[in-house]
Amino acid sequence: MGATDSICKNITKKVIIIDAVLIVLFFILTKNPMNWVYGLLFSSFFNVLKFRILALNIEKAVNMSPRKAQVYVGANYFLRYILTAVIIVIAFKTEYFNPISVIIGLLLIKMVILVDNIFVHSKGKSKN
């Protein structure tokens, strides 16, 4: 097990919970909820996959020389962005996905991390 496994699992669980809440909201608030659900699940899956790849890349890069790590991380950064571009292009070209829900799914991990850090930071300040 890597050093990032527990962090990845924690964030993935929160993304799944938020996905479930959003799916319920899509069924309540939208006329065609399945396109919204498919878009959210499609992008959330790939976003979690990219996050896991990032964690594995960081763990591997830590044990490399600085120059080799820089090249390795840079190349993987580029590949993750290509994957994101492919996801967005697929979302906008097909009729099965709602593009807005795809964008929401792509931003979920960032939102989870930001909110987690805000709560951790505010808890730390309230104790002082």
Beta strands, then each sheet from edge to edge (+ up, - down):
end
